[in-house]
Amino acid sequence: MAVSAAVAASTAIWFESALTESRRTRALSDRLIAFHAADAALGACTVALLRGTALASSAREPQGELHGELKGELQSELPGQPQREPTMWQRAPALAHPDAFQPFADWPMAAQSPRCLIEAWPDADPPDGRAYLITARGVGAQASSAVWLQTQVAVRGGRVVAQRWRRVAALHR
C-alpha cells in the first residue's frame, strides 16, 4: 500500500513537472515566432523604404525626448535644442495608423501578420539626408505574445549611412 502511494505521488510530481516544462516551451516558441516575424518585418520595411515602395509617415505629432546612448548618434547635435524622436508608434491602438502596413500577407504559425510603421524623424536628419524610425511588431501563435523591434535609419542618396537597432517594450498613450 505504501509503495503504491509513493508511486502515485511520484507520478503526479513528474506529470506536473512535464506540464510546466511544456508550457514554458510553448511560451518560448511563441516568443521566437514573434521575434522572427518582427525582425523580418523590420528588414522588409527598411528595404521598402529604400526602394521607395513604402511611404514614411510625416505627421508632426508630439514627440518625446531621446535619451541614453542613442542620443546624438544618428543626428548632429544642435546646440540648445532638445533631440526628439517620433512617438506615433506608441499610440493605441498600436500600428493601426493608416500609414502602418503589413510587409507579408501572413507569417507561419503566427496569430497575426507582422506590421510596421515608418516615421520620418526630422530632428535627426543628417546633412543632405533623411532619418527615419521604423517600428515592427511580430505576434506569436497567441496574440498576447507580441515582440516590438525598432531601427533608426539615416539615409543619404538612397543608401543607409547609419543604423541602430533596439527592442522595445511598447507603452501606449
N, CA and C atoms as a LAMMPS dump frame, in Angstrom:
ITEM: TIMESTEP
0
ITEM: NUMBER OF ATOMS
519
ITEM: BOX BOUNDS ff ff ff
-5.0000000000000000e+02 5.0000000000000000e+02
-5.0000000000000000e+02 5.0000000000000000e+02
-5.0000000000000000e+02 5.0000000000000000e+02
ITEM: ATOMS id mol type element x y z
1 1 1 N 0.821 -1.182 0
2 1 2 C 0 0 0
3 1 3 C 0.878 1.264 0
4 2 1 N 1.885 1.254 0.845
5 2 2 C 2.782 2.405 0.934
6 2 3 C 3.559 2.591 -0.372
7 3 1 N 3.915 1.47 -0.984
8 3 2 C 4.662 1.543 -2.237
9 3 3 C 3.786 2.144 -3.343
10 4 1 N 2.53 1.717 -3.434
11 4 2 C 1.653 2.265 -4.475
12 4 3 C 1.342 3.736 -4.223
13 5 1 N 1.265 4.171 -2.975
14 5 2 C 1.057 5.591 -2.668
15 5 3 C 2.281 6.404 -3.089
16 6 1 N 3.471 5.868 -2.852
17 6 2 C 4.703 6.558 -3.246
18 6 3 C 4.805 6.649 -4.768
19 7 1 N 4.415 5.587 -5.465
20 7 2 C 4.441 5.589 -6.93
21 7 3 C 3.442 6.611 -7.471
22 8 1 N 2.246 6.67 -6.879
23 8 2 C 1.224 7.634 -7.318
24 8 3 C 1.702 9.066 -7.091
25 9 1 N 2.318 9.328 -5.943
26 9 2 C 2.829 10.674 -5.649
27 9 3 C 3.956 11.042 -6.608
28 10 1 N 4.825 10.093 -6.865
29 10 2 C 5.941 10.339 -7.784
30 10 3 C 5.426 10.606 -9.203
31 11 1 N 4.424 9.854 -9.616
32 11 2 C 3.837 10.05 -10.941
33 11 3 C 3.204 11.433 -11.057
34 12 1 N 2.504 11.857 -10.022
35 12 2 C 1.87 13.183 -10.028
36 12 3 C 2.92 14.289 -10.116
37 13 1 N 4.008 14.129 -9.402
38 13 2 C 5.084 15.13 -9.429
39 13 3 C 5.7 15.194 -10.826
40 14 1 N 5.972 14.043 -11.429
41 14 2 C 6.548 14.021 -12.766
42 14 3 C 5.592 14.613 -13.794
43 15 1 N 4.282 14.334 -13.631
44 15 2 C 3.288 14.883 -14.548
45 15 3 C 3.258 16.408 -14.458
46 16 1 N 3.241 16.957 -13.247
47 16 2 C 3.244 18.417 -13.061
48 16 3 C 4.512 19.036 -13.634
49 17 1 N 5.624 18.377 -13.427
50 17 2 C 6.899 18.875 -13.955
51 17 3 C 6.877 18.896 -15.49
52 18 1 N 6.377 17.838 -16.093
53 18 2 C 6.302 17.774 -17.555
54 18 3 C 5.332 18.821 -18.098
55 19 1 N 4.216 19.025 -17.407
56 19 2 C 3.236 20.021 -17.834
57 19 3 C 3.818 21.434 -17.762
58 20 1 N 4.53 21.732 -16.688
59 20 2 C 5.173 23.04 -16.537
60 20 3 C 6.212 23.264 -17.63
61 21 1 N 7 22.253 -17.902
62 21 2 C 8.03 22.372 -18.945
63 21 3 C 7.395 22.54 -20.325
64 22 1 N 6.29 21.865 -20.562
65 22 2 C 5.58 22.005 -21.834
66 22 3 C 5.059 23.431 -22.01
67 23 1 N 4.503 24.001 -20.967
68 23 2 C 4.016 25.386 -21.033
69 23 3 C 5.159 26.359 -21.277
70 24 1 N 6.264 26.135 -20.609
71 24 2 C 7.426 27.008 -20.774
72 24 3 C 7.971 26.925 -22.204
73 25 1 N 8.016 25.733 -22.749
74 25 2 C 8.489 25.544 -24.121
75 25 3 C 7.551 26.208 -25.121
76 26 1 N 6.242 26.078 -24.896
77 26 2 C 5.267 26.713 -25.78
78 26 3 C 5.396 28.235 -25.733
79 27 1 N 5.589 28.79 -24.541
80 27 2 C 5.749 30.247 -24.414
81 27 3 C 7.018 30.713 -25.131
82 28 1 N 8.104 29.964 -24.981
83 28 2 C 9.35 30.312 -25.671
84 28 3 C 9.163 30.223 -27.187
85 29 1 N 8.47 29.201 -27.641
86 29 2 C 8.2 29.055 -29.071
87 29 3 C 7.397 30.246 -29.594
88 30 1 N 6.381 30.67 -28.84
89 30 2 C 5.589 31.843 -29.233
90 30 3 C 6.458 33.084 -29.341
91 31 1 N 7.337 33.289 -28.366
92 31 2 C 8.207 34.465 -28.382
93 31 3 C 9.171 34.412 -29.567
94 32 1 N 9.679 33.235 -29.885
95 32 2 C 10.589 33.114 -31.028
96 32 3 C 9.871 33.381 -32.349
97 33 1 N 8.649 32.874 -32.487
98 33 2 C 7.866 33.151 -33.693
99 33 3 C 7.65 34.655 -33.822
100 34 1 N 7.262 35.286 -32.715
101 34 2 C 7.006 36.732 -32.725
102 34 3 C 8.279 37.516 -33.038
103 35 1 N 9.404 37.115 -32.435
104 35 2 C 10.666 37.817 -32.676
105 35 3 C 11.076 37.717 -34.145
106 36 1 N 11.011 36.52 -34.705
107 36 2 C 11.416 36.352 -36.103
108 36 3 C 10.482 37.101 -37.053
109 37 1 N 9.192 37.132 -36.722
110 37 2 C 8.247 37.892 -37.552
111 37 3 C 8.575 39.382 -37.508
112 38 1 N 8.836 39.904 -36.308
113 38 2 C 9.168 41.329 -36.171
114 38 3 C 10.497 41.651 -36.846
115 39 1 N 11.473 40.776 -36.689
116 39 2 C 12.788 41.002 -37.292
117 39 3 C 12.695 40.998 -38.821
118 40 1 N 11.959 40.05 -39.373
119 40 2 C 11.793 40.004 -40.831
120 40 3 C 11.017 41.219 -41.331
121 41 1 N 9.995 41.628 -40.582
122 41 2 C 9.215 42.808 -40.969
123 41 3 C 10.082 44.058 -40.938
124 42 1 N 10.943 44.159 -39.938
125 42 2 C 11.835 45.311 -39.835
126 42 3 C 12.747 45.388 -41.058
127 43 1 N 13.31 44.264 -41.439
128 43 2 C 14.161 44.234 -42.628
129 43 3 C 13.395 44.551 -43.897
130 44 1 N 12.201 43.97 -44.044
131 44 2 C 11.393 44.204 -45.245
132 44 3 C 10.933 45.655 -45.33
133 45 1 N 10.605 46.242 -44.2
134 45 2 C 10.157 47.639 -44.201
135 45 3 C 11.311 48.589 -44.515
136 46 1 N 12.5 48.265 -44.028
137 46 2 C 13.675 49.079 -44.34
138 46 3 C 13.961 49.023 -45.84
139 47 1 N 13.899 47.833 -46.408
140 47 2 C 14.12 47.678 -47.851
141 47 3 C 13.041 48.421 -48.636
142 48 1 N 11.779 48.319 -48.191
143 48 2 C 10.688 49.024 -48.882
144 48 3 C 10.891 50.532 -48.831
145 49 1 N 11.39 51.034 -47.707
146 49 2 C 11.667 52.467 -47.589
147 49 3 C 12.762 52.882 -48.566
148 50 1 N 13.834 52.114 -48.623
149 50 2 C 14.95 52.447 -49.508
150 50 3 C 14.56 52.353 -50.981
151 51 1 N 13.671 51.421 -51.312
152 51 2 C 13.214 51.279 -52.704
153 51 3 C 12.147 52.301 -53.072
154 52 1 N 11.584 52.947 -52.063
155 52 2 C 10.544 53.93 -52.321
156 52 3 C 9.154 53.339 -52.459
157 53 1 N 8.988 52.069 -52.081
158 53 2 C 7.672 51.433 -52.186
159 53 3 C 6.852 51.595 -50.919
160 54 1 N 7.453 52.121 -49.863
161 54 2 C 6.733 52.386 -48.616
162 54 3 C 6.889 53.858 -48.286
163 55 1 N 5.824 54.458 -47.854
164 55 2 C 5.862 55.869 -47.505
165 55 3 C 6.116 56.041 -46.021
166 56 1 N 6.87 57.053 -45.681
167 56 2 C 7.099 57.379 -44.279
168 56 3 C 6.009 58.319 -43.816
169 57 1 N 5.513 58.071 -42.632
170 57 2 C 4.531 58.976 -42.052
171 57 3 C 5.255 60.26 -41.689
172 58 1 N 4.752 61.363 -42.159
173 58 2 C 5.421 62.633 -41.891
174 58 3 C 4.603 63.498 -40.95
175 59 1 N 3.626 62.889 -40.293
176 59 2 C 2.793 63.66 -39.364
177 59 3 C 3.654 64.211 -38.239
178 60 1 N 3.493 65.482 -37.957
179 60 2 C 4.271 66.12 -36.892
180 60 3 C 3.472 66.041 -35.597
181 61 1 N 3.489 64.872 -34.989
182 61 2 C 2.773 64.674 -33.738
183 61 3 C 3.707 65.035 -32.593
184 62 1 N 3.167 65.151 -31.363
185 62 2 C 4.036 65.442 -30.228
186 62 3 C 5.13 64.388 -30.126
187 63 1 N 6.314 64.832 -29.828
188 63 2 C 7.442 63.914 -29.785
189 63 3 C 8.076 63.933 -28.404
190 64 1 N 8.687 62.815 -28.037
191 64 2 C 9.342 62.693 -26.744
192 64 3 C 10.837 62.882 -26.882
193 65 1 N 11.48 63.235 -25.772
194 65 2 C 12.922 63.44 -25.815
195 65 3 C 13.658 62.131 -25.988
196 66 1 N 14.748 62.153 -26.706
197 66 2 C 15.586 60.988 -26.916
198 66 3 C 16.622 60.943 -25.798
199 67 1 N 16.719 59.808 -25.138
200 67 2 C 17.644 59.664 -24.018
201 67 3 C 18.642 58.547 -24.297
202 68 1 N 19.66 58.455 -23.456
203 68 2 C 20.573 57.327 -23.457
204 68 3 C 21.615 57.377 -24.551
205 69 1 N 22.129 56.175 -24.863
206 69 2 C 23.259 56.069 -25.776
207 69 3 C 22.915 56.422 -27.212
208 70 1 N 21.632 56.42 -27.566
209 70 2 C 21.256 56.736 -28.941
210 70 3 C 21.283 58.23 -29.213
211 71 1 N 21.229 59.047 -28.16
212 71 2 C 21.183 60.493 -28.339
213 71 3 C 22.45 60.965 -29.046
214 72 1 N 22.272 61.612 -30.165
215 72 2 C 23.4 62.189 -30.876
216 72 3 C 24.094 61.257 -31.842
217 73 1 N 23.754 59.964 -31.831
218 73 2 C 24.442 59.045 -32.732
219 73 3 C 23.937 59.151 -34.159
220 74 1 N 22.642 59.383 -34.325
221 74 2 C 22.094 59.466 -35.673
222 74 3 C 21.997 60.889 -36.17
223 75 1 N 22.015 61.828 -35.278
224 75 2 C 21.831 63.204 -35.707
225 75 3 C 23.005 64.056 -35.245
226 76 1 N 23.2 65.136 -35.946
227 76 2 C 24.206 66.08 -35.487
228 76 3 C 23.599 66.822 -34.309
229 77 1 N 24.39 67.056 -33.304
230 77 2 C 23.9 67.76 -32.123
231 77 3 C 23.592 69.206 -32.476
232 78 1 N 22.393 69.623 -32.19
233 78 2 C 22.004 71.005 -32.421
234 78 3 C 22.086 71.738 -31.089
235 79 1 N 22.974 72.713 -30.949
236 79 2 C 23.148 73.392 -29.674
237 79 3 C 21.851 74.041 -29.207
238 80 1 N 21.504 73.764 -27.956
239 80 2 C 20.355 74.407 -27.338
240 80 3 C 19.009 73.84 -27.734
241 81 1 N 18.973 72.823 -28.589
242 81 2 C 17.693 72.244 -28.988
243 81 3 C 17.606 70.801 -28.504
244 82 1 N 16.44 70.408 -27.938
245 82 2 C 16.297 69.024 -27.498
246 82 3 C 16.227 68.079 -28.696
247 83 1 N 16.798 66.907 -28.545
248 83 2 C 16.739 65.892 -29.595
249 83 3 C 15.484 65.06 -29.346
250 84 1 N 14.597 65.008 -30.311
251 84 2 C 13.32 64.325 -30.123
252 84 3 C 13.15 63.219 -31.155
253 85 1 N 12.459 62.168 -30.713
254 85 2 C 12.173 61.076 -31.632
255 85 3 C 10.669 60.946 -31.83
256 86 1 N 10.234 60.379 -32.958
257 86 2 C 8.805 60.213 -33.226
258 86 3 C 8.141 59.307 -32.19
259 87 1 N 6.889 59.579 -31.899
260 87 2 C 6.17 58.788 -30.898
261 87 3 C 4.862 58.213 -31.425
262 88 1 N 4.609 58.329 -32.713
263 88 2 C 3.353 57.816 -33.254
264 88 3 C 3.205 56.313 -32.994
265 89 1 N 4.304 55.57 -32.988
266 89 2 C 4.259 54.129 -32.761
267 89 3 C 3.76 53.787 -31.362
268 90 1 N 3.807 54.744 -30.436
269 90 2 C 3.375 54.481 -29.063
270 90 3 C 1.879 54.673 -28.864
271 91 1 N 1.194 55.162 -29.842
272 91 2 C -0.228 55.464 -29.686
273 91 3 C -1.084 54.212 -29.858
274 92 1 N -2.117 54.093 -29.023
275 92 2 C -3.04 52.962 -29.114
276 92 3 C -4.158 53.316 -30.083
277 93 1 N -4.703 52.426 -30.841
278 93 2 C -4.271 51.036 -30.964
279 93 3 C -2.98 50.947 -31.778
280 94 1 N -2.097 50.159 -31.286
281 94 2 C -0.757 50.083 -31.846
282 94 3 C -0.757 49.643 -33.303
283 95 1 N -0.034 50.351 -34.079
284 95 2 C 0.165 50.086 -35.501
285 95 3 C -1.141 49.964 -36.287
286 96 1 N -2.191 50.629 -35.808
287 96 2 C -3.443 50.689 -36.563
288 96 3 C -3.5 51.98 -37.368
289 97 1 N -2.449 52.758 -37.292
290 97 2 C -2.354 54.008 -38.039
291 97 3 C -2.476 53.701 -39.533
292 98 1 N -3.117 54.573 -40.298
293 98 2 C -3.271 54.313 -41.744
294 98 3 C -1.944 54.129 -42.487
295 99 1 N -0.863 54.704 -41.974
296 99 2 C 0.433 54.565 -42.642
297 99 3 C 1.131 53.241 -42.315
298 100 1 N 0.655 52.523 -41.286
299 100 2 C 1.252 51.226 -40.944
300 100 3 C 0.828 50.204 -41.999
301 101 1 N 1.702 49.248 -42.267
302 101 2 C 1.38 48.249 -43.283
303 101 3 C 1.956 46.891 -42.922
304 102 1 N 1.471 45.872 -43.63
305 102 2 C 1.941 44.503 -43.453
306 102 3 C 2.908 44.181 -44.59
307 103 1 N 4.18 43.956 -44.276
308 103 2 C 5.116 43.626 -45.349
309 103 3 C 4.914 42.215 -45.9
310 104 1 N 4.23 41.357 -45.129
311 104 2 C 3.946 39.983 -45.551
312 104 3 C 2.454 39.72 -45.362
313 105 1 N 1.871 38.93 -46.25
314 105 2 C 0.442 38.623 -46.146
315 105 3 C 0.136 37.825 -44.879
316 106 1 N 1.026 36.92 -44.527
317 106 2 C 0.871 36.164 -43.282
318 106 3 C 2.242 35.697 -42.827
319 107 1 N 2.285 35.11 -41.631
320 107 2 C 3.538 34.605 -41.091
321 107 3 C 3.273 33.213 -40.545
322 108 1 N 4.137 32.229 -40.831
323 108 2 C 3.89 30.855 -40.387
324 108 3 C 3.707 30.757 -38.868
325 109 1 N 2.662 30.087 -38.472
326 109 2 C 2.33 29.792 -37.071
327 109 3 C 2.04 31.031 -36.236
328 110 1 N 1.824 32.18 -36.847
329 110 2 C 1.537 33.409 -36.101
330 110 3 C 0.037 33.698 -36.127
331 111 1 N -0.45 34.27 -35.037
332 111 2 C -1.865 34.626 -34.941
333 111 3 C -2.195 35.811 -35.845
334 112 1 N -1.211 36.685 -36.086
335 112 2 C -1.407 37.864 -36.933
336 112 3 C -0.167 38.077 -37.792
337 113 1 N -0.368 38.739 -38.898
338 113 2 C 0.773 39.102 -39.747
339 113 3 C 1.574 40.208 -39.069
340 114 1 N 2.889 40.228 -39.281
341 114 2 C 3.672 41.328 -38.721
342 114 3 C 3.298 42.646 -39.396
343 115 1 N 3.431 43.726 -38.652
344 115 2 C 3.127 45.069 -39.173
345 115 3 C 4.296 45.99 -38.878
346 116 1 N 4.387 47.06 -39.65
347 116 2 C 5.426 48.046 -39.368
348 116 3 C 4.933 49.449 -39.692
349 117 1 N 5.589 50.404 -39.082
350 117 2 C 5.285 51.816 -39.269
351 117 3 C 6.602 52.541 -39.476
352 118 1 N 6.674 53.346 -40.513
353 118 2 C 7.873 54.131 -40.803
354 118 3 C 7.54 55.586 -40.521
355 119 1 N 8.303 56.186 -39.614
356 119 2 C 8.073 57.586 -39.256
357 119 3 C 9.278 58.425 -39.652
358 120 1 N 9.013 59.539 -40.305
359 120 2 C 10.088 60.488 -40.605
360 120 3 C 10.572 61.072 -39.286
361 121 1 N 11.87 61.329 -39.208
362 121 2 C 12.477 61.833 -37.977
363 121 3 C 13.23 63.114 -38.315
364 122 1 N 12.506 64.221 -38.531
365 122 2 C 13.144 65.458 -38.998
366 122 3 C 14.225 65.989 -38.06
367 123 1 N 14.05 65.81 -36.757
368 123 2 C 15.038 66.326 -35.809
369 123 3 C 16.362 65.58 -35.881
370 124 1 N 16.383 64.419 -36.544
371 124 2 C 17.598 63.615 -36.607
372 124 3 C 18.188 63.554 -38.008
373 125 1 N 17.654 64.341 -38.931
374 125 2 C 18.141 64.291 -40.307
375 125 3 C 19.637 64.592 -40.377
376 126 1 N 20.411 63.7 -41.024
377 126 2 C 21.826 64.001 -41.235
378 126 3 C 21.947 65.045 -42.342
379 127 1 N 23.107 65.675 -42.479
380 127 2 C 23.285 66.637 -43.571
381 127 3 C 23.021 65.959 -44.92
382 128 1 N 22.239 66.605 -45.755
383 128 2 C 21.906 66.095 -47.088
384 128 3 C 21.234 64.721 -47.052
385 129 1 N 20.473 64.434 -46.009
386 129 2 C 19.815 63.133 -45.926
387 129 3 C 18.532 63.189 -45.118
388 130 1 N 17.987 62.034 -44.821
389 130 2 C 16.763 61.9 -44.041
390 130 3 C 16.968 60.837 -42.981
391 131 1 N 16.25 60.975 -41.876
392 131 2 C 16.288 59.981 -40.81
393 131 3 C 14.879 59.442 -40.592
394 132 1 N 14.812 58.174 -40.223
395 132 2 C 13.53 57.511 -40.025
396 132 3 C 13.593 56.616 -38.793
397 133 1 N 12.438 56.441 -38.166
398 133 2 C 12.273 55.464 -37.096
399 133 3 C 11.301 54.421 -37.634
400 134 1 N 11.768 53.179 -37.739
401 134 2 C 10.937 52.096 -38.263
402 134 3 C 10.598 51.168 -37.106
403 135 1 N 9.317 50.96 -36.883
404 135 2 C 8.84 50.107 -35.801
405 135 3 C 8.131 48.906 -36.405
406 136 1 N 8.456 47.71 -35.908
407 136 2 C 7.802 46.49 -36.384
408 136 3 C 7.296 45.693 -35.192
409 137 1 N 6.126 45.076 -35.381
410 137 2 C 5.555 44.222 -34.337
411 137 3 C 5.29 42.851 -34.934
412 138 1 N 5.796 41.833 -34.255
413 138 2 C 5.522 40.455 -34.641
414 138 3 C 4.716 39.793 -33.542
415 139 1 N 3.839 38.876 -33.927
416 139 2 C 2.979 38.182 -32.971
417 139 3 C 3.216 36.689 -33.114
418 140 1 N 3.232 35.993 -31.983
419 140 2 C 3.402 34.544 -31.991
420 140 3 C 2.085 33.827 -32.236
421 141 1 N 2.028 32.558 -31.855
422 141 2 C 0.816 31.767 -32.048
423 141 3 C -0.339 32.307 -31.211
424 142 1 N -0.028 32.916 -30.09
425 142 2 C -1.03 33.569 -29.246
426 142 3 C -0.909 35.072 -29.454
427 143 1 N -2.028 35.752 -29.564
428 143 2 C -1.998 37.203 -29.802
429 143 3 C -1.312 37.958 -28.671
430 144 1 N -1.241 37.352 -27.49
431 144 2 C -0.616 38.023 -26.345
432 144 3 C 0.907 37.99 -26.402
433 145 1 N 1.481 37.199 -27.28
434 145 2 C 2.945 37.112 -27.361
435 145 3 C 3.451 37.977 -28.505
436 146 1 N 3.532 39.265 -28.252
437 146 2 C 3.986 40.218 -29.265
438 146 3 C 5.395 40.696 -28.944
439 147 1 N 6.18 40.912 -29.983
440 147 2 C 7.532 41.452 -29.85
441 147 3 C 7.61 42.695 -30.721
442 148 1 N 8.162 43.761 -30.149
443 148 2 C 8.328 45.034 -30.853
444 148 3 C 9.814 45.282 -31.061
445 149 1 N 10.174 45.62 -32.288
446 149 2 C 11.555 45.97 -32.609
447 149 3 C 11.552 47.297 -33.35
448 150 1 N 12.645 48.028 -33.206
449 150 2 C 12.786 49.296 -33.919
450 150 3 C 14.178 49.4 -34.508
451 151 1 N 14.252 50.127 -35.592
452 151 2 C 15.543 50.504 -36.14
453 151 3 C 15.484 51.989 -36.469
454 152 1 N 16.564 52.649 -36.19
455 152 2 C 16.7 54.068 -36.51
456 152 3 C 17.655 54.133 -37.691
457 153 1 N 17.187 54.716 -38.776
458 153 2 C 17.936 54.694 -40.028
459 153 3 C 18.186 56.112 -40.509
460 154 1 N 19.426 56.388 -40.882
461 154 2 C 19.774 57.648 -41.543
462 154 3 C 20.129 57.303 -42.983
463 155 1 N 19.476 57.981 -43.933
464 155 2 C 19.632 57.675 -45.357
465 155 3 C 20.15 58.912 -46.081
466 156 1 N 21.15 58.702 -46.93
467 156 2 C 21.673 59.774 -47.771
468 156 3 C 21.884 59.191 -49.161
469 157 1 N 21.291 59.817 -50.152
470 157 2 C 21.452 59.348 -51.529
471 157 3 C 20.922 57.941 -51.756
472 158 1 N 19.871 57.552 -51.051
473 158 2 C 19.298 56.222 -51.22
474 158 3 C 20.066 55.109 -50.539
475 159 1 N 21.075 55.471 -49.73
476 159 2 C 21.88 54.465 -49.019
477 159 3 C 21.831 54.718 -47.53
478 160 1 N 21.87 53.655 -46.754
479 160 2 C 21.881 53.764 -45.295
480 160 3 C 23.271 54.197 -44.861
481 161 1 N 23.349 55.317 -44.131
482 161 2 C 24.642 55.793 -43.639
483 161 3 C 24.797 55.537 -42.147
484 162 1 N 23.696 55.299 -41.442
485 162 2 C 23.751 54.946 -40.019
486 162 3 C 22.493 54.168 -39.678
487 163 1 N 22.663 53.166 -38.817
488 163 2 C 21.509 52.366 -38.419
489 163 3 C 21.724 51.853 -37.003
490 164 1 N 20.695 51.982 -36.178
491 164 2 C 20.715 51.488 -34.798
492 164 3 C 19.461 50.654 -34.589
493 165 1 N 19.604 49.542 -33.921
494 165 2 C 18.508 48.61 -33.684
495 165 3 C 18.213 48.579 -32.197
496 166 1 N 16.937 48.364 -31.833
497 166 2 C 16.596 48.19 -30.421
498 166 3 C 15.3 47.41 -30.292
499 167 1 N 15.205 46.693 -29.192
500 167 2 C 13.969 46.008 -28.826
501 167 3 C 13.244 46.946 -27.886
502 168 1 N 11.936 47.051 -28.024
503 168 2 C 11.192 47.981 -27.177
504 168 3 C 10.062 47.264 -26.463
505 169 1 N 9.758 47.78 -25.307
506 169 2 C 8.546 47.375 -24.6
507 169 3 C 7.542 48.472 -24.89
508 170 1 N 6.457 48.13 -25.536
509 170 2 C 5.504 49.142 -26.001
510 170 3 C 4.755 49.778 -24.84
511 171 1 N 4.722 51.082 -24.845
512 171 2 C 3.957 51.865 -23.886
513 171 3 C 2.986 52.694 -24.696
514 172 1 N 1.708 52.387 -24.584
515 172 2 C 0.702 53.073 -25.396
516 172 3 C 0.073 54.203 -24.613
517 173 1 N -0.094 55.324 -25.297
518 173 2 C -0.681 56.505 -24.66
519 173 3 C -2.119 56.662 -25.062
